[in-house]
């Protein structure tokens, strides 16, 4: 009887030892989600962002375009030769209401990468406008470069001239090379190029691409890659946020 129990125990223990490793086998990697690239029909970010038809050439516009350039160079710590070879004004106009504001759009190019930006600032404050008295700016007269600089320092009237840093050569020799690097980082087999833009916080040239997940309706993968550093960001977003531009 004891011998039979020993044999039974040995067989049972052997079974346990045989099957135990399967309980702790390493987890298999999750399969890649299938995506498809559906470019927005008829959309070209270069054409969409260019507004040459609103480039005013009046003496007032010329004056404040020159002031904008001076402040842009100073606040971005650029040199004038660098600015002249990388920046181009695409639109400039002023509007009146409770005073006057100046709006300017520009194109930035580094090798094959092109992006667009825009700035706006007040150039004349109406007499009845009593906001920001602490800045001490005059009313009913066009502001000087120094006065606009003070306005920008205090973020008065939502005035802003963004800083665009001087950058070296691009990390990637072509858009295709940058796209391939982003696709590899996103761990998908394709992405659809959307645009190149200036990042909000650093002002650097950044490429954006996306694709639509096939297993979830309305869900897309969006990726960005910094064209100078190669830093990437991958996220899932609603497709209307990328298709809607």
PAFI-657409 format. One line per 3 residues: number of its first residue (from 1); their letters; for each residue x, y, z of C-alpha. Coordinates in Angstrom, 2 decimals, m for minus. Each point is the difference from the previous one (the first is absolute). Example, Ala and Ser with C-alpha at 12.3 -4.5 7.8 and 13.67 -1.06 7.14 Angstrom:
<rs>
1	AS	12.30 m4.50 7.80 | 1.37 3.44 m0.66 $
</rs>
This chain:
<rs>
1	XXX	0.00 0.00 0.00 | 2.82 2.39 0.90 | 1.82 m0.84 m3.24 $
4	XXX	m3.14 0.75 m2.03 | m0.32 3.40 1.74 | 3.63 0.80 m0.77 $
7	XXX	m0.50 m0.85 m3.67 | m3.17 2.10 m0.18 | 1.71 2.97 1.71 $
10	XXX	2.97 m0.25 m2.34 | m2.22 0.01 m3.09 | m2.04 2.93 1.33 $
13	XXX	3.14 2.00 0.88 | 1.44 m0.75 m3.42 | m3.12 1.35 m1.68 $
16	XXX	0.19 3.15 2.08 | 3.65 0.51 m0.90 | m0.75 m0.58 m3.68 $
19	XXX	m2.88 2.47 m0.19 | 1.22 2.63 2.49 | 2.27 1.88 m2.41 $
22	XXX	m2.91 0.69 m2.36 | m1.70 2.00 2.75 | 2.94 2.41 0.17 $
25	XXX	0.92 0.26 m3.68 | 0.86 3.54 m1.03 | m2.85 2.09 m1.43 $
28	XXX	0.01 0.26 m3.76 | 0.30 3.56 m1.37 | m3.26 1.60 m1.01 $
31	XXX	m0.56 m0.11 m3.75 | 0.33 3.32 m1.83 | m3.33 1.67 m0.67 $
34	XXX	m0.78 0.25 m3.68 | m0.10 3.53 m1.37 | m0.77 1.59 m3.35 $
37	XXX	1.10 3.30 m1.45 | m2.71 2.19 m1.49 | 1.50 3.32 m1.11 $
40	XXX	m2.36 2.95 0.17 | m1.12 0.48 m3.58 | 1.14 3.28 m1.50 $
43	XXX	1.78 1.18 3.16 | 3.49 1.47 m0.35 | 1.24 1.68 3.15 $
46	XXX	2.32 2.25 m2.01 | m2.83 1.34 m2.13 | m2.38 0.11 2.97 $
49	XXX	2.39 2.11 2.10 | 1.13 2.50 m2.63 | m1.93 3.27 m0.26 $
52	XXX	2.01 2.20 m2.35 | m3.11 1.91 m1.08 | m0.26 1.81 3.37 $
55	XXX	3.53 1.41 m0.01 | m0.54 3.74 0.41 | 2.67 2.39 m1.23 $
58	XXX	m1.12 3.29 1.54 | 2.49 2.17 1.88 | m1.65 m0.99 3.29 $
61	XXX	0.32 m3.72 m0.77 | 3.60 0.43 m1.10 | 0.81 1.83 3.22 $
64	XXX	m1.49 m2.68 2.26 | 1.36 m2.86 m2.08 | 3.47 1.47 0.62 $
67	XXX	m0.77 0.36 3.73 | m1.26 m3.59 0.11 | 3.19 m1.21 m1.66 $
70	XXX	2.17 1.88 2.50 | m1.91 m1.41 2.97 | m0.11 m3.51 m1.48 $
73	XXX	3.77 m0.04 m0.46 | 0.63 1.43 3.47 | m2.37 m2.32 1.88 $
76	XXX	1.11 m3.10 m1.89 | 3.72 0.94 0.28 | 0.44 m0.35 m3.74 $
79	XXX	2.36 1.80 m2.34 | m1.38 2.07 m2.84 | 1.72 m2.13 m2.68 $
82	XXX	m1.52 m3.15 1.53 | m3.43 1.65 0.10 | 0.22 1.17 m3.61 $
85	XXX	0.95 m3.47 m1.26 | m2.63 m1.94 2.00 | m3.04 2.31 0.43 $
88	XXX	m2.41 1.50 m2.51 | m3.09 2.11 0.72 | m3.11 m1.43 m1.67 $
91	XXX	m2.67 2.40 1.27 | m0.22 3.22 1.99 | m2.96 2.21 0.76 $
94	XXX	m1.36 2.30 2.68 | m3.53 0.19 1.40 | m1.76 2.74 1.90 $
97	XXX	m2.56 m0.17 2.75 | 0.73 1.14 3.51 | 3.40 1.07 m1.27 $
100	XXX	2.03 m1.80 m2.69 | 1.74 m3.38 m0.16 | 2.59 m1.40 m2.39 $
103	XXX	m0.06 m3.60 m1.21 | 2.85 m1.68 m1.83 | 0.47 m3.50 m1.39 $
106	XXX	3.32 m1.45 m1.04 | 1.64 m3.04 m1.50 | 3.05 m1.69 1.55 $
109	XXX	2.20 m2.30 m2.09 | 2.94 m2.17 0.97 | 1.21 m2.12 m2.91 $
112	XXX	m3.04 m2.06 m1.18 | m2.17 0.75 3.05 | m2.50 2.89 m0.19 $
115	XXX	m2.36 1.21 2.72 | m2.19 3.05 0.61 | m0.52 2.25 2.98 $
118	XXX	m1.80 3.16 0.97 | 0.27 2.88 2.47 | m2.29 2.85 1.04 $
121	XXX	0.37 3.12 2.10 | m1.72 3.31 0.70 | 1.43 3.04 m1.80 $
124	XXX	m2.43 2.70 1.22 | m2.19 0.12 3.10 | m3.32 1.85 m0.03 $
127	XXX	m0.52 2.86 2.45 | m2.93 m1.72 1.71 | 1.97 m3.21 0.56 $
130	XXX	1.11 0.07 3.63 | 1.55 m3.47 0.22 | 3.62 m0.53 1.05 $
133	XXX	0.60 3.46 1.49 | 3.06 m1.37 1.81 | 1.91 m0.28 m3.29 $
136	XXX	m0.34 3.75 m0.50 | m0.59 m0.04 m3.75 | m1.41 3.03 m1.86 $
139	XXX	m3.48 0.05 m1.52 | m1.06 1.02 m3.51 | 3.53 m0.12 m1.38 $
142	XXX	1.95 m2.67 m1.84 | 2.34 m1.91 2.31 | 3.77 m0.08 m0.42 $
145	XXX	2.15 m3.14 m0.05 | 0.93 0.53 3.67 | m3.64 0.48 1.02 $
148	XXX	m1.06 m3.16 m1.83 | 2.83 m1.88 1.74 | m1.40 1.17 3.35 $
151	XXX	m3.44 m1.13 m1.10 | 1.35 m3.45 m0.90 | 1.88 m0.30 3.30 $
154	XXX	m3.27 0.51 1.86 | m2.13 m2.01 m2.46 | m2.22 3.02 m0.39 $
157	XXX	m3.08 m0.32 m2.21 | 1.00 m3.59 m0.86 | 2.95 1.29 m2.00 $
160	XXX	2.56 m2.66 m0.82 | 3.10 m0.53 m2.11 | 1.09 m3.61 0.37 $
163	XXX	3.63 m1.00 0.35 | 1.46 m2.16 m2.78 | 3.46 m1.29 0.93 $
166	XXX	2.89 m0.20 m2.42 | 0.51 m3.65 m0.88 | 2.70 m2.02 m1.67 $
169	XXX	m0.41 m2.48 m2.84 | m2.96 m2.35 m0.02 | 0.48 m3.49 1.42 $
172	XXX	m1.57 m1.56 m3.10 | 1.09 0.42 m3.62 | m3.55 m0.13 m1.33 $
175	XXX	m3.66 m0.11 0.99 | m0.06 m3.70 m0.90 | 2.84 m0.73 2.41 $
178	XXX	m1.77 1.87 2.81 | m3.26 m1.82 m0.75 | 1.74 m3.39 0.12 $
181	XXX	1.52 0.85 3.39 | m3.41 1.02 1.35 | m1.72 m3.13 m1.39 $
184	XXX	2.61 m2.19 1.66 | m0.48 1.77 3.33 | m3.80 m0.27 m0.28 $
187	XXX	0.30 m3.77 m0.65 | m2.42 0.04 m2.92 | 0.54 m0.81 m3.66 $
190	XXX	m1.11 3.37 m1.39 | m0.80 3.60 0.87 | m1.39 2.79 m2.15 $
193	XXX	1.90 3.31 m0.09 | m2.11 2.92 1.17 | 2.16 3.09 0.46 $
196	XXX	3.13 1.61 1.43 | m0.59 2.58 2.71 | 1.81 2.07 2.62 $
199	XXX	m0.34 m1.64 3.41 | m1.91 2.16 2.47 | 2.52 m0.10 2.84 $
202	XXX	3.38 m0.23 m1.75 | m0.74 1.54 m3.38 | 1.87 m2.79 m1.80 $
205	XXX	m0.95 m1.62 m3.31 | m2.16 m3.04 0.68 | m1.51 m2.52 m2.43 $
208	XXX	m3.48 m1.42 0.64 | m1.52 m3.17 m1.48 | m2.96 m2.25 0.73 $
211	XXX	m1.88 m3.16 m1.00 | m3.40 m1.49 0.81 | m0.37 m3.10 2.16 $
214	XXX	m1.96 m2.71 m1.80 | m1.40 m1.69 3.12 | m1.61 3.13 1.51 $
217	XXX	m2.14 2.38 m2.00 | 0.98 3.64 0.32 | 3.27 m0.63 1.85 $
220	XXX	3.34 1.07 m1.48 | 3.64 m0.20 0.94 | 1.86 3.30 m0.18 $
223	XXX	3.74 0.42 0.16 | 2.37 2.95 0.04 | 3.75 0.11 m0.40 $
226	XXX	2.34 2.92 0.71 | 2.05 0.45 m3.18 | 3.01 1.30 1.95 $
229	XXX	0.20 m2.37 2.99 | m1.99 m3.01 m1.22 | m2.21 0.03 3.10 $
232	XXX	m3.38 m1.62 m0.68 | m3.46 0.00 1.52 | m2.59 m2.68 m0.82 $
235	XXX	m3.66 0.20 1.09 | m3.50 m1.24 m0.82 | m2.47 2.73 m1.00 $
238	XXX	m3.43 0.38 m1.55 | 0.40 m0.03 m3.78 | m1.94 3.22 m0.46 $
241	XXX	2.84 1.78 1.85 | 2.42 m0.89 m2.80 | m2.31 m0.14 m2.99 $
244	XX	m1.58 3.30 0.91 | 3.35 1.85 0.03 $
</rs>
